[in-house]
Amino acid sequence: MKTDFQKTTPEAAGIPSTAVAAFIDRLEDKTLPMHSILVLKGDQIAAEAYWKPFDESFRHRMYSTSKSFVSVAIGILAGDGKLSLDDRVVDFFPEYKEKCAPVHPYTAMVTVRDLLRMTTCFTASNYPRFDDWTEAFFRITPGHIPGKSFRYDTLGTVMLCMIVRRVAGVEFVAFLQERLFDPVGMSAGIQCIQSPCGHDWGGSGVLCTTRDLAKFAYVCMHDGRWHGEQLIPEAYIRDATSSQVDNTLSVCAPENQYGYGYQFWRTRFGFACRGMGSQLAVCVPDSDLILVTTADTQAIANGDGIIYDALDRFILANMRDAPLAEDPGAQAALQAKIAELSLRTVAGATHSPLARKVNGKTYVLDENSMKITYVRFTFEGDEGTLAYENATGAHEIRFGFGKHVRQRFPETHYFGRTMMHPGNQGYDCHASAAWRRNDSLVLCVYATDEYFGTLRMNVVFDGNTVTLQSEKFAEMFFDEYQGFTSGKANA
């Protein structure tokens, strides 16, 4: 069986190379921290680009795009006759029914279908506060009858993962590896962040390549088939990618109000797998086209919407049904552009006359919520170092001007492969800085590990004082770097 996509030119796929270049330019102009894009037309790759240091082998955290993978595992088990979407969730876990008795009647009513379409009984779950996330489902007080109204809640996906574990006898990723990933030639040994109890966290944790996601989306958009072999039940995947519940009340962004399926989002184009930070597989069935992106747009308002608009304006609007005449000049220009793509650095000046005056000075800070007691900046050539002390000790962050400095972030207590447990090593990160004014230094740190996030600092020097503003755009880490403070230079 054919297990890989062939590459073609954009023109052979009916897309001008200039349109792909304009699409990339748009994302760059909007300062989106992109990591990869892949345009699939039919079963051929019409365009593929990676922003250094990312490449086609990098296994990227997919965040909530993972939910669509869990849905497919449920669909396959349903097709095998191992479960029904109308089965009650509590019946899969008799020991929890006994341990947590009496189970609230609303909780007892929740079905597999309710989990899939985000119509559980919970108004607010906050399940991560529990050591056992399955028990959280039974312990949290429900707020309404299930099956009636959409409310996005990852606890539902947690329970779907546990149902797969109960029914299949293996974690959902291992199940899909045999039933889907291997048959279509996805990466061997795809992995997943674990829950505190050591189970696959399918709500957010899948780690796979851009091409892996493209293959997954391709099978979903082609009624569960891969080159003639039915891998996902056709009826299930059609239902899963169709609107099963209205979500206009619960979702603020108009772009996401097209309805929700079984862990898939409806869009203006068709449907999508969507994860935090613009992990996307946007499926356009009418055009037989799929756009896959990886990125970290948590710090950018409406990152997904910017990508959708660019897809609509530059690629879909210029695409034709038939192949176009080859354009070697435009193709060469596009490839040259792609070759130069890299994770963006902070924009601004690389030098300031103030740098010499503040170089090596220690500034003692006022008491602050970040518990940072002092900062000291040193500059040498096109690099610098921020030294500081906070509640976890004395640390350093190295940064570049006009370039990134790769390093491990100095905090080692952030979660590792298992949620709620420290990884005991800092996240891989890239840091850069620039002078926005002669007296203002902006520092940006990108976490580029199995957890993604952005940390920004604005440091303003004035005489013998310093003012530091720090903001984080990350889920469950960088929290102690959020705040404002000022201080004075040591005499």
Secondary structure in CASP SS format (residue, H / E / C, confidence):
PFRMAT SS
TARGET T0000
AUTHOR 0000-0000-0000
METHOD secondary structure of the structure
MODEL  1
M C 1.00
K C 1.00
T C 1.00
D C 1.00
F C 1.00
Q E 1.00
K E 1.00
T C 1.00
T C 1.00
P C 1.00
E H 1.00
A H 1.00
A H 1.00
G C 1.00
I C 1.00
P C 1.00
S H 1.00
T H 1.00
A H 1.00
V H 1.00
A H 1.00
A H 1.00
F H 1.00
I H 1.00
D H 1.00
R H 1.00
L H 1.00
E H 1.00
D H 1.00
K C 1.00
T C 1.00
L C 1.00
P C 1.00
M E 1.00
H E 1.00
S E 1.00
I E 1.00
L E 1.00
V E 1.00
L E 1.00
K E 1.00
G C 1.00
D C 1.00
Q E 1.00
I E 1.00
A E 1.00
A E 1.00
E E 1.00
A E 1.00
Y E 1.00
W C 1.00
K E 1.00
P C 1.00
F C 1.00
D C 1.00
E C 1.00
S C 1.00
F C 1.00
R C 1.00
H E 1.00
R E 1.00
M C 1.00
Y H 1.00
S H 1.00
T H 1.00
S H 1.00
K H 1.00
S H 1.00
F H 1.00
V H 1.00
S H 1.00
V H 1.00
A H 1.00
I H 1.00
G H 1.00
I H 1.00
L H 1.00
A H 1.00
G H 1.00
D C 1.00
G C 1.00
K C 1.00
L C 1.00
S C 1.00
L C 1.00
D C 1.00
D C 1.00
R E 1.00
V H 1.00
V H 1.00
D H 1.00
F H 1.00
F C 1.00
P H 1.00
E H 1.00
Y H 1.00
K H 1.00
E H 1.00
K H 1.00
C C 1.00
A C 1.00
P C 1.00
V C 1.00
H C 1.00
P H 1.00
Y H 1.00
T H 1.00
A H 1.00
M H 1.00
V C 1.00
T E 1.00
V H 1.00
R H 1.00
D H 1.00
L H 1.00
L H 1.00
R C 1.00
M C 1.00
T C 1.00
T C 1.00
C C 1.00
F C 1.00
T C 1.00
A C 1.00
S C 1.00
N C 1.00
Y H 1.00
P H 1.00
R H 1.00
F C 1.00
D C 1.00
D C 1.00
W H 1.00
T H 1.00
E H 1.00
A H 1.00
F H 1.00
F H 1.00
R H 1.00
I C 1.00
T C 1.00
P C 1.00
G C 1.00
H C 1.00
I C 1.00
P C 1.00
G C 1.00
K C 1.00
S C 1.00
F C 1.00
R C 1.00
Y C 1.00
D C 1.00
T H 1.00
L H 1.00
G H 1.00
T H 1.00
V H 1.00
M H 1.00
L H 1.00
C H 1.00
M H 1.00
I H 1.00
V H 1.00
R H 1.00
R H 1.00
V H 1.00
A H 1.00
G C 1.00
V C 1.00
E C 1.00
F H 1.00
V H 1.00
A H 1.00
F H 1.00
L H 1.00
Q H 1.00
E H 1.00
R H 1.00
L H 1.00
F H 1.00
D H 1.00
P H 1.00
V H 1.00
G C 1.00
M C 1.00
S C 1.00
A C 1.00
G C 1.00
I C 1.00
Q E 1.00
C E 1.00
I C 1.00
Q E 1.00
S C 1.00
P C 1.00
C C 1.00
G C 1.00
H C 1.00
D E 1.00
W C 1.00
G C 1.00
G C 1.00
S C 1.00
G C 1.00
V E 1.00
L E 1.00
C E 1.00
T C 1.00
T H 1.00
R H 1.00
D H 1.00
L H 1.00
A H 1.00
K H 1.00
F H 1.00
A H 1.00
Y H 1.00
V H 1.00
C H 1.00
M H 1.00
H C 1.00
D C 1.00
G C 1.00
R E 1.00
W E 1.00
H C 1.00
G C 1.00
E E 1.00
Q E 1.00
L C 1.00
I C 1.00
P C 1.00
E H 1.00
A H 1.00
Y H 1.00
I H 1.00
R H 1.00
D H 1.00
A H 1.00
T C 1.00
S C 1.00
S C 1.00
Q C 1.00
V E 1.00
D C 1.00
N C 1.00
T C 1.00
L C 1.00
S C 1.00
V C 1.00
C C 1.00
A C 1.00
P H 1.00
E H 1.00
N H 1.00
Q C 1.00
Y C 1.00
G C 1.00
Y E 1.00
G C 1.00
Y C 1.00
Q C 1.00
F C 1.00
W E 1.00
R E 1.00
T C 1.00
R C 1.00
F C 1.00
G C 1.00
F E 1.00
A E 1.00
C E 1.00
R E 1.00
G E 1.00
M C 1.00
G C 1.00
S C 1.00
Q E 1.00
L E 1.00
A E 1.00
V E 1.00
C E 1.00
V E 1.00
P H 1.00
D H 1.00
S H 1.00
D C 1.00
L E 1.00
I E 1.00
L E 1.00
V E 1.00
T E 1.00
T E 1.00
A E 1.00
D C 1.00
T C 1.00
Q C 1.00
A C 1.00
I C 1.00
A C 1.00
N C 1.00
G H 1.00
D H 1.00
G H 1.00
I H 1.00
I H 1.00
Y H 1.00
D H 1.00
A H 1.00
L H 1.00
D H 1.00
R H 1.00
F H 1.00
I H 1.00
L H 1.00
A H 1.00
N H 1.00
M C 1.00
R C 1.00
D C 1.00
A C 1.00
P C 1.00
L C 1.00
A C 1.00
E C 1.00
D C 1.00
P H 1.00
G H 1.00
A H 1.00
Q H 1.00
A H 1.00
A H 1.00
L H 1.00
Q H 1.00
A H 1.00
K H 1.00
I H 1.00
A H 1.00
E C 1.00
L C 1.00
S E 1.00
L C 1.00
R C 1.00
T C 1.00
V C 1.00
A C 1.00
G C 1.00
A E 1.00
T C 1.00
H C 1.00
S C 1.00
P C 1.00
L H 1.00
A H 1.00
R H 1.00
K H 1.00
V H 1.00
N C 1.00
G C 1.00
K C 1.00
T E 1.00
Y E 1.00
V E 1.00
L E 1.00
D C 1.00
E C 1.00
N C 1.00
S C 1.00
M C 1.00
K C 1.00
I C 1.00
T C 1.00
Y E 1.00
V E 1.00
R E 1.00
F E 1.00
T E 1.00
F E 1.00
E E 1.00
G C 1.00
D C 1.00
E E 1.00
G E 1.00
T E 1.00
L E 1.00
A E 1.00
Y E 1.00
E E 1.00
N E 1.00
A C 1.00
T C 1.00
G E 1.00
A E 1.00
H E 1.00
E E 1.00
I E 1.00
R E 1.00
F E 1.00
G E 1.00
F E 1.00
G C 1.00
K C 1.00
H C 1.00
V E 1.00
R E 1.00
Q E 1.00
R E 1.00
F C 1.00
P C 1.00
E C 1.00
T C 1.00
H C 1.00
Y C 1.00
F E 1.00
G C 1.00
R C 1.00
T E 1.00
M C 1.00
M C 1.00
H C 1.00
P E 1.00
G C 1.00
N C 1.00
Q C 1.00
G C 1.00
Y C 1.00
D E 1.00
C E 1.00
H E 1.00
A E 1.00
S E 1.00
A E 1.00
A E 1.00
W E 1.00
R E 1.00
R E 1.00
N C 1.00
D C 1.00
S E 1.00
L E 1.00
V E 1.00
L E 1.00
C E 1.00
V E 1.00
Y E 1.00
A E 1.00
T E 1.00
D C 1.00
E C 1.00
Y C 1.00
F E 1.00
G E 1.00
T E 1.00
L E 1.00
R E 1.00
M E 1.00
N E 1.00
V E 1.00
V E 1.00
F E 1.00
D E 1.00
G C 1.00
N C 1.00
T E 1.00
V E 1.00
T E 1.00
L E 1.00
Q E 1.00
S E 1.00
E E 1.00
K E 1.00
F E 1.00
A E 1.00
E C 1.00
M C 1.00
F C 1.00
F C 1.00
D H 1.00
E H 1.00
Y H 1.00
Q C 1.00
G E 1.00
F E 1.00
T E 1.00
S E 1.00
G E 1.00
K E 1.00
A E 1.00
N C 1.00
A C 1.00
END
